[in-house]
Every structure is written in structure tokens, then in C-alpha cells.
Amino acid sequence: MKLETGSYQALAGRLQMRIQDLDLVVQRIALLMTKAEETADDGYLDGVALNLHSFYTGMESCFEEIARTIDGALPSGSNWHQELLQQMSADLRDLRPAVIRRSTRDCLDEYRAFRHLVRNVYTFNLKPERLKYLASDAGTCFEDCKQDIESFLGFLRALSQQSD
């Protein structure tokens, strides 16, 4: 797929902004988890759940942008969220390299499943142990995501230079 230089640059800019925003989300996850543990106030766990939801949703938004702009195809159907993760971890010959590694995909899949749970149950039904696990792993998973997205941004920069 051949796009105008501006399209690659615009996509890169949007991805960078999202990653910066997600950095703040991940910081809030850690802060709210600490507050929940220090105070034993379950209200903070609701905030953790909301920010874990936002973390995955933000990453998924990055992937939707890439799928629309570069791949020219966004999955549809009942499993489209899972299919999008698979699409992003696939090397699409003559189009783009894999956006994320399989290990990153596997990590994100846990947050995808949790996001689905948060959308479909009341927060008081969420298991605090699961929240603690996901909150403690969010920083590591996000660092992997950032590393993968930075690599992909290098690919976009190279495409942009080829288009000049």
C-alpha cells in the first residue's frame, strides 16, 4: 500500500500521542493500587479497574489506526478484538512487519479479557487478587508495548523517507 508521506507522519504522531497518554494511565494504575492497599478502600480498586480498561482500550485504538491506515482492513465479527491482536502480531509480507511481538500479544490478551469482564459485570464482583496481578504487570506489559510501537514508528519513518 502506497500512502502519502503525510499519512505516515500523521499516523506516527497519533501513535506517539496515544503512547504518552497511556504512560499516564499506567502511572495511575500503580498509584491507585498503592492507595487501595494502604487504605483498604475498595473504591480505589474501582479506579484501578477503570484504568486497566483504559490501558487496553488505548492500545487497541493504536492497533485500529494501524489496521485502517496501513493494512486497509479491520477485523469484524464477534471475535474482532482477538483477531485484531493476532493481525498486529502478524508480519504482513510486502505491507508491514509485525507491530507487536507474540509475547506482547499474549500479555495484552489478558487485558483484553479483563476489559471484556469490566464491561459486563459490576465492579464489586471483580476479584481483588486479579486486579492486583494485572496492576502489578501493567508496567511491564506497557514497556513491551512501547518498545514494539517504537520499532514500528521506525518502520513508518523509513516509509515516509521512501515516499519523499
MOSUL-V63018 format. One record per backbone hydrogen bond with DSSP energy under -1.0 kcal/mol. CO is the residue of the C=O (numbers start at 1). NH is the residue of the N-H. Records with the same first field share a line. If there is no record, write none. Layout:
CO = NH / NH
This chain:
4 = 7 / 8
5 = 9
6 = 10
7 = 11
8 = 12
9 = 13
10 = 14
11 = 15
12 = 16
13 = 17
14 = 18
15 = 19
16 = 20
17 = 21
18 = 22
19 = 23
20 = 24
21 = 25
22 = 26
23 = 27
24 = 28
25 = 29
26 = 30
27 = 31
28 = 32
29 = 33
30 = 34
31 = 35
32 = 36
33 = 37
34 = 38
35 = 39
36 = 40
41 = 44
42 = 46
43 = 47
44 = 48
45 = 49
46 = 50
47 = 51
48 = 52
49 = 53
50 = 54
51 = 55
52 = 56
53 = 57
54 = 58
55 = 59
56 = 60
57 = 61
58 = 62
59 = 63
60 = 64
61 = 65
62 = 66
63 = 67
64 = 68
65 = 69
66 = 70 / 71
67 = 72 / 73
77 = 80
79 = 83
80 = 84
81 = 85
82 = 86
83 = 87
84 = 88
85 = 89
87 = 90
88 = 99 / 100
91 = 93
92 = 95 / 96
96 = 92
101 = 105
102 = 106
103 = 107
104 = 108
105 = 109
108 = 112
109 = 113
110 = 114
111 = 115
112 = 116
113 = 117
114 = 118
115 = 119
117 = 121
122 = 125
123 = 126
127 = 131
128 = 132
129 = 133
130 = 134
131 = 135
132 = 136
133 = 137
134 = 138
137 = 141
138 = 142
139 = 143
140 = 144
141 = 145
142 = 146
143 = 147
144 = 148
145 = 149
146 = 150
147 = 151
148 = 152
149 = 153
150 = 154
151 = 155
152 = 156
153 = 157
154 = 158
155 = 159
156 = 160
157 = 161
158 = 162
159 = 163
